[in-house]
Amino acid sequence: EMLTNIDQETVDFADNFDGSLREPLVLPSRIPNLLINGASGIAVGMATNIPPHNPREVCNAINALIDDPNLTSEQLMRYVRGPDFPTGATIMGRDGIRNAYTTGRGQIIVRAKAEIEEMARSNRMQIVVNEIPYQVNKAALVEKIAGLVKDKKVEGITEIRDESDRDGMRIVMELRSGVQPQIVLNNLYKHSAMQQSFSANMLALVDGQPQVLSLKRCLELFIQHRQVVIRRRSEFLLKRAQDRDHIVQGLLLALNRLDEVIAIIRASQDVETA
């Protein structure tokens, strides 16, 4: 989907770093990869941090914007409800999402998903973490929590272990008897990466110039890009059809004067090749 029709002159090509190859300046993507996969990077004097999104939601928003170009970013939030982080977790509140989509910048609070369970054959409780915030390293998180317990910044945890497998993530923290699990969990959110702030900065290059984009502007630019790709693809196919038509018309002319063509061929001299 990212490379569809790239061989039909749909995008411009330029030399690579050493001039040995030609590479596309942009891809003729059929999906808005900037929003779906997100982007993160730092350049001189600027940075971008765009969260990933659900492909179905983004495509539905594009269809809605094509049908009604007057939709606002807030109205488009009926389709794109927020970032869709591959690691799961929970987004706390909608103010950060709204700011990011309307102004291009916003603080999105992401909290790990945790459940409080009763331990088997015991009157003690345990905290089980199934999803963690985006870009948080699981091993580093476990090590950080162990350090908090050792330094007594978080009290009540007697054991922490990683039980993750192919079926999913599972970090288990066993609690001491008599401890209030919710208090321990709140302290973990406060002192560890179980709660993170994702600073959305939706900056991208538009015609070579960096711009901070709203949700609507991102979708509008993608629609414009697709219009250019489809027009250039159609022009390429038309030119190829015209070239083929030129040959066919010549063959039809020759067919109508077949005897004359045969006579010319027979009367022609052989050309020797070296």
LOLUM-706820 format. One record per atom (N, C-alpha, C): residue in three letters; x, y, z. Coordinates in pm, whole numbers, plus 50000, padded with zeros to 5 digits. Layout:
N
AlaXYZ/...
//
This chain:
274
Glu500824987950000/Glu500005000050000/Glu500865012750000/Met502055011850058/Met502935023550063/Met503575026349928/Leu503765015849847/Leu504505017149721/Leu503635015449598/Thr502315014149615/Thr501435012049502/Thr501595023049398/Asn501765019149272/Asn501875028349156/Asn503165036549156/Ile504175032549233/Ile505395040549235/Ile506135039749103/Asp505865029249022/Asp506525027648893/Asp505745034348780/Gln504785042948814/Gln503965049548712/Gln504105064648718/Glu505315069348757/Glu505635083648760/Glu504675091648848/Thr504225085348957/Thr503285092149046/Thr503965101749142/Val505285099849166/Val506025108749256/Val507355112349191/Asp507965122949240/Asp509255127449187/Asp510385119349249/Phe511435117149169/Phe512635110249216/Phe513815119949215/Ala514795117049299/Ala516025125149304/Ala517195115849333/Asp518415120849310/Asp519605112949338/Asp519735110349488/Asn520275098549521/Asn520555095849662/Asn521825103049705/Phe522345100049823/Phe523425107949882/Phe524695108149797/Asp524975097349722/Asp526195097149642/Asp525925097049492/Gly524665098949454/Gly524325099749313/Gly524325086449240/Ser524425075449313/Ser524485062349248/Ser523105056649217/Leu522085061549286/Leu520735056449267/Leu519745067949268/Arg518565065149217/Arg517465074649224/Arg516465069749328/Glu515975078849412/Glu515045074949516/Glu513855084649518/Pro512675079849560/Pro511495088649563/Pro511605099049673/Leu511165111249643/Leu511155121749745/Leu510055119249847/Val508925113849802/Val507845109249890/Val507325096149832/Leu506525088949911/Leu505925076549863/Leu504475079049822/Pro503995071949721/Pro502595073649676/Pro501625065849764/Ser501815066549893/Ser501075058149987/Ser499565059949974/Arg498855048849984/Arg497385049249980/Arg496805051350119/Ile497645051550220/Ile497215053950357/Ile498075064950418/Pro497515073050509/Pro498285084050570/Pro499245078750677/Asn500405074350634/Asn501365067950723/Asn501825077150836/Leu501855090150810/Leu502315099550912/Leu501455098651038/Leu500155096651020/Leu499255095451136/Leu499165081051186/Ile499135071451095/Ile498915057551135/Ile500105052051213/Asn501305054251162/Asn502505049251231/Asn503165059751319/Gly502745072251304/Gly503335082851384/Gly504745086351338/Ala505355095751405/Ala506715099951370/Ala507365106251492/Ser508655104251502/Ser509415110151612/Ser510805113651563/Gly511235125851585/Gly512565129651539/Gly512955143451588/Ile514245145951584/Ile514795158751628/Ile515675164151516/Ala515485176751482/Ala516325183351383/Ala516835196451444/Val517565204051365/Val518145216551415/Val517025226451445/Gly516845229651572/Gly515865239651610/Gly514425234951609/Met514185222051584/Met512785217551580/Met512735202651612/Ala511565198051651/Ala511345183951682/Ala509925180251647/Thr509695167451620/Thr508345162751593/Thr508085150351678/Asn506835148951719/Asn506435137451799/Asn504945134851773/Ile504675126851672/Ile503295124151631/Ile502935110051676/Pro501865108351752/Pro501505094851800/Pro500885086351690/Pro500955073051703/Pro500315064151606/Pro498805064051625/His498075060551518/His496615060451522/His496055047751459/Asn494795045251486/Asn494105033651431/Asn493835035751282/Pro494265026551195/Pro494075028551050/Pro492625030251009/Arg491725022251067/Arg490305023351029/Arg489735036951066/Glu490075041851185/Glu489565054851228/Glu490055066051136/Val491345065651101/Val491915076151017/Val491285075850877/Cys491115063850821/Cys490515062750687/Cys489055067250689/Asn488335064250796/Asn486945068950807/Asn486895084150814/Ala487855090250884/Ala487915104850893/Ala488215111050757/Ile489075104650679/Ile489385109650545/Ile488145109250457/Asn487415098250462/Asn486185097250383/Asn485185107950424/Ala485065110350554/Ala484135120550602/Ala484555134450556/Leu485865137150557/Leu486355150350515/Leu486185152350365/Ile486315141650287/Ile486065142650143/Ile484595146050118/Asp483705139650194/Asp482265142150177/Asp481885156050225/Asp482535160850331/Asp482205174050386/Asp483495181350423/Pro484065189150331/Pro485335196150357/Pro485245206650468/Asn484045209850513/Asn483885220250616/Asn483985214650758/Leu484205201750773/Leu484335195950906/Leu485535201950978/Thr485385204151108/Thr486475209451189/Thr487265197851251/Ser488395201151312/Ser489195190851379/Ser488405184351492/Glu487645192251567/Glu486855186551676/Glu485765177251623/Gln485165180751509/Gln484165171951449/Gln484805159151397/Leu486025160151348/Leu486735148251299/Leu487115138951414/Met487115144051536/Met487405135651652/Met486295125551678/Arg485165126951613/Arg484135116451621/Arg484605103751551/Tyr485535105351457/Tyr486075093851384/Tyr487425089651442/Val488315099251463/Val489615096451525/Val489495100451671/Arg489255090651756/Arg488935093651896/Arg490185096551978/Gly491335092951924/Gly492575095451996/Gly493685086651942/Pro494905088251992/Pro496005079451949/Pro495705064851981/Asp496285055951904/Asp496125041551925/Asp497525035651944/Phe497965035352069/Phe499325030952098/Phe499425015652089/Pro500445010452022/Pro500554995852004/Pro500764988252135/Thr501224995252239/Thr501434988452367/Thr500184989052455/Gly499114995152404/Gly497884996052482/Gly497945007252584/Ala497575004152709/Ala497485013752819/Ala496245022652803/Thr496065031952896/Thr494865040152901/Thr495235054852893/Ile494545062252806/Ile494735076752798/Ile493815083352900/Met494385091652986/Met493635098053093/Met493115111653046/Gly491785112553030/Gly491175125152989/Gly491295127552839/Arg490565137752793/Arg490535140852650/Arg491085154752618/Asp491435162452721/Asp491925176052695/Asp493215175952615/Gly494125166852650/Gly495385166052577/Gly495185162152432/Ile494265152952408/Ile493965148752271/Ile493375160452193/Arg492425167452255/Arg491775178752188/Arg492795189652153/Asn493695192652246/Asn494705202852218/Asn495615198552103/Ala496015185852104/Ala496905180851999/Ala496235181651863/Tyr494955178351856/Tyr494255177751727/Tyr493835191551676/Thr493615200951766/Thr493165214251723/Thr494315224151706/Thr495375222751787/Thr496485232151780/Thr497775225851729/Gly497855212551729/Gly499075205751688/Gly499985202251803/Arg499655207151924/Arg500485204152041/Arg499585200852160/Gly499995190852239/Gly499215187152355/Gly499905176552439/Gln499615176752569/Gln500175166952662/Gln499145155852684/Ile499475143652641/Ile498565132252653/Ile499075123152764/Ile498295121752870/Ile498685113552985/Ile498295099052957/Val499265090052963/Val499035075852936/Val499395067853061/Arg498465059253104/Arg498645051553228/Arg498575036653199/Ala499455029153262/Ala499465014553246/Ala498155008553295/Lys497754997453232/Lys496564990253276/Lys496974979853380/Ala496394981053498/Ala496744971953607/Ala495474967053676/Glu495524954753722/Glu494404948853794/Glu494874944153931/Ile493994945354028/Ile494284940654164/Ile493584927154182/Glu494384916854210/Glu493844903254221/Glu494184897254357/Glu493364887954399/Glu493654880454521/Glu494524868454487/Met495594866654561/Met496504855654534/Met495874842354574/Ala496164832054495/Ala495614818754523/Ala496194813254653/Arg495334806954730/Arg495724800554857/Arg496414810354952/Ser495894822654949/Ser496474832755037/Ser495474844055056/Asn495574851155167/Asn494714862755188/Asn495404875655145/Arg496514874155076/Arg497244885855025/Arg496764889454885/Met497114901754841/Met496714906754710/Met497954908554622/Gln497714909754493/Gln498794912454399/Gln498314922054291/Ile499234929754237/Ile498954938854127/Ile499514932753999/Val498664931553897/Val499064925753769/Val498964936353661/Val500084939253595/Val500134949253488/Val500104942053354/Asn499114945353272/Asn498954938853141/Asn499344947853023/Glu499334960953042/Glu499684970252935/Glu500464981852996/Ile501464986652923/Ile502284997652973/Ile502275009052872/Pro502625021152913/Pro502615032652821/Pro503555030752702/Tyr503245037952598/Tyr504005037452472/Tyr505455041652494/Gln506365034252434/Gln507805036752436/Gln508445034552573/Val507745027852663/Val508325024152793/Val508905010152781/Asn510155008552819/Asn510814995552813/Asn510394987252934/Lys509894975252908/Lys509374966853016/Lys510454963153117/Ala511604958853069/Ala512674954853161/Ala513134966653246/Ala513244978353184/Ala513644990253259/Ala512584994053362/Leu511294991953327/Leu510214994953421/Leu510284985753543/Val510484972853520/Val510594963353631/Val511774966853721/Glu512894970353658/Glu514084974053736/Glu513844986753816/Lys513124996253757/Lys512825008853826/Lys511945006253948/Ile510914997953931/Ile510024994954043/Ile510794987854154/Ala511664978554117/Ala512484971654217/Ala513354981554294/Gly513864991554223/Gly514675001754289/Gly513845010254384/Leu512605013354344/Leu511725021154432/Leu511405013454560/Val511205000354545/Val510924991954663/Val512154991454754/Lys513324990054695/Lys514554989354773/Lys514815002354848/Asp514505013754781/Asp514735026754844/Asp513565031054934/Lys512555022154946/Lys511385024555030/Lys510555036654985/Lys510655040354857/Lys509775050754803/Lys508395045054774/Val508345032054747/Val507075025054733/Val507115013254829/Glu506215013054924/Glu506225002555026/Glu505044993155008/Gly505244980655053/Gly504164970855049/Gly504364959854947/Ile505354961154859/Ile505604950954757/Ile506664941254809/Thr506324928454811/Thr507264918454861/Thr508014911354749/Glu507414910754630/Glu508064904054518/Glu507534909754387/Ile508414910854289/Ile508024915354156/Ile508664905954054/Arg507874901553957/Arg508404892453855/Arg507684894753722/Asp508374891153617/Asp507854892653481/Asp507374878953432/Glu506074877453415/Glu505484864953368/Glu505004866053223/Ser505524875553150/Ser505104877653011/Ser505474865652924/Asp504614862552827/Asp504884851752733/Asp504284855552598/Arg504114845852510/Arg503584848652378/Arg502134853452381/Asp501454850352489/Asp500044854352500/Asp499894868952542/Gly500964875252586/Gly500864889252624/Gly501744892752742/Met501624905352783/Met502424910452892/Met501774907453027/Arg502594904253125/Arg502084901853261/Arg503214904353360/Ile503134915753427/Ile504074918953534/Ile503314917553666/Val503824909153755/Val503124906153881/Val503904911953997/Met503174919054084/Met503774924554207/Met502974919454325/Glu503574910854405/Glu502914905654523/Glu503014915754638/Leu501914917154712/Leu501844927154819/Leu501874920554956/Arg502364928155052/Arg502394923555189/Arg500974923255246/Ser500734914455336/Ser499414913155398/Ser499054926055471/Gly497804930555454/Gly497324942455522/Gly497564955355448/Val498284954855336/Val498564966855257/Val497354970355171/Gln497094983255155/Gln496024987755066/Gln496544987854921/Pro496054978754836/Pro496604977654699/Pro496474990554618/Gln495364997854635/Gln495155009754555/Gln496175020554589/Ile496565021354717/Ile497575031154757/Ile498915027754692/Val499265014854693/Val500525010654629/Val500485013754480/Leu499345010954416/Leu499225013454272/Leu499345028354240/Asn498715036654322/Asn498805051154300/Asn500255056054315/Asn500975050354410/Asn502395054054426/Asn503235049754306/Leu502895038354249/Leu503595033754129/Leu503335043154012/Tyr502095047553998/Tyr501775057153891/Tyr502555070253911/Lys502735073954037/Lys503385086754067/Lys504895086154047/His505515075154086/His506985074854091/His507635067053977/Ser506875059553899/Ser507485051353793/Ser506895054853657/Ala507405048053555/Ala506945050453418/Ala505625043353389/Met504945038453494/Met503615032753472/Met502615043653433/Gln502985056153454/Gln502215067553402/Gln503185077053335/Gln502925079953208/Gln503815088253129/Gln503015099253061/Ser503715109953026/Ser503125120752950/Ser503705120652809/Phe502825118652709/Phe503265118852570/Phe503055133052516/Ser504155139852485/Ser504075153652436/Ser503915153552285/Ala502665154852241/Ala502395154952097/Ala502845168252038/Asn503615167351932/Asn504065179151858/Asn503965175651710/Met502855178951650/Met502535174151515/Met503145183451411/Leu504465182751404/Leu505215190951309/Leu505655182351192/Ala505445187551070/Ala505835180150950/Ala506245189950842/Leu506945184850740/Leu507355193150628/Leu506215194050527/Val505845206250493/Val504815208750392/Val505455217150282/Asp505635211150164/Asp506325217850054/Asp507705222750098/Gly508375214650179/Gly509715217950223/Gly509795227250342/Gln508645231750393/Gln508635240850507/Gln508025233850629/Pro508675234850747/Pro508105228550868/Pro506865236050914/Gln505815228450942/Gln504565234350992/Gln503985225451101/Val503405231751202/Val502665224551306/Val501235222851256/Leu500765210451250/Leu499515207351182/Leu498435202751279/Ser497225207151253/Ser496065201751323/Ser495665188551258/Leu494735181651321/Leu494255169051262/Leu493645171351125/Lys492805181551112/Lys492165184150982/Lys493205187550876/Arg494205195550911/Arg495225199350814/Arg496015187150767/Cys496325178050859/Cys497025165750821/Cys496215157950718/Leu494935156450743/Leu494085148850652/Leu493915156150518/Glu493785169250522/Glu493655177050397/Glu494895175350310/Leu496065176050371/Leu497305174550294/Leu497425160650234/Phe496985150550306/Phe497025137050250/Phe496065135850133/Ile494885141550145/Ile493915141150034/Ile494495148049911/Gln495135159649932/Gln495765166649820/Gln496865158149757/His497645151449841/His498705142749792/His498125131449706/Arg497035125449752/Arg496415114649676/Arg495845119649544/Gln495325131749543/Gln494815137449418/Gln495935139049316/Val497105143549362/Val498255144949272/Val498705131249221/Val498775121349312/Val499195107949273/Val498235101949170/Ile496945103249192/Ile495945097649099/Ile495995104748965/Arg496175118048967/Arg496265125348840/Arg497495121148761/Arg498655120048829/Arg499875116148760/Arg499805101748712/Arg499165093048789/Arg498985079148745/Arg498115078648621/Ser497045086548619/Ser496155086848503/Ser496865092248380/Glu497695102548399/Glu498455108048287/Glu499445097848233/Phe500075090248322/Phe501015079848280/Phe500295068948199/Leu499165064548249/Leu498405054048180/Leu497865059148046/Leu497455071848043/Leu496975077647917/Leu498085078347813/Lys499285082747856/Lys500405083547763/Lys500785069747710/Arg500775059647799/Arg501085046147755/Arg500035041047657/Ala498775044247683/Ala497705040147592/Ala497825047347458/Gln498225060147462/Gln498385067747337/Gln499555062147255/Asp500645058547323/Asp501785052547252/Asp501375039347187/Arg500625031447260/Arg500145018747204/Arg499185021247089/Asp498325031447102/Asp497395034746995/Asp498125039046868/His499235046346886/His500015050746770/His500545038646692/Ile501025028646764/Ile501535016546700/Ile500405008946631/Val499285007746701/Val498145000446643/Val497645007346517/Gln497575020746519/Gln497125028046399/Gln498075025446282/Gly499375024946311/Gly500335021946204/Gly500145007846149/Leu499904998246237/Leu499664984546192/Leu498394983546109/Leu497374990946148/Leu496124990846070/Leu496334996645930/Leu497135007445922/Leu497445013245791/Leu498215003245705/Ala499174996545767/Ala499934986645692/Ala499054975045648/Leu498114971145731/Leu497224960045696/Leu496324963545577/Asn495894976045574/Asn495034980345462/Asn495804981045329/Arg497134982345337/Arg497964983045215/Arg499004971845220/Leu498524959945251/Leu499404948645277/Leu500264945245156/Asp499654944845037/Asp500414941244917/Asp501554950944893/Glu501294963844910/Glu502324974044889/Glu503454972544991/Val503094969545115/Val504094967745220/Val504984955645188/Ile504364944545143/Ile505134932545108/Ile506074935344992/Ala505594942844895/Ala506434946144779/Ala507634954444820/Ile507424964044910/Ile508534972444956/Ile509564964145032/Ile509074954745115/Ile509984946245192/Ile510814937445100/Arg510154931645000/Arg510874922744907/Arg511874930244823/Ala511574942844793/Ala512474950644707/Ala513614957044785/Ser513544956544915/Ser514574962844998/Ser515824954345000/Gln516954960845020/Gln518244953945028/Gln518524949345170/Asp519204938045182/Asp519614933145315/Asp520694942145372/Val520644944545502/Val521634952945569/Val522494943845655/Glu523764943645630/Glu524664935345708/Glu525024942545838/Thr525074934745942/Thr525444940346073/Thr526824935046113/Ala527584943446180/Ala528934939546223/Ala528844929846337/
//
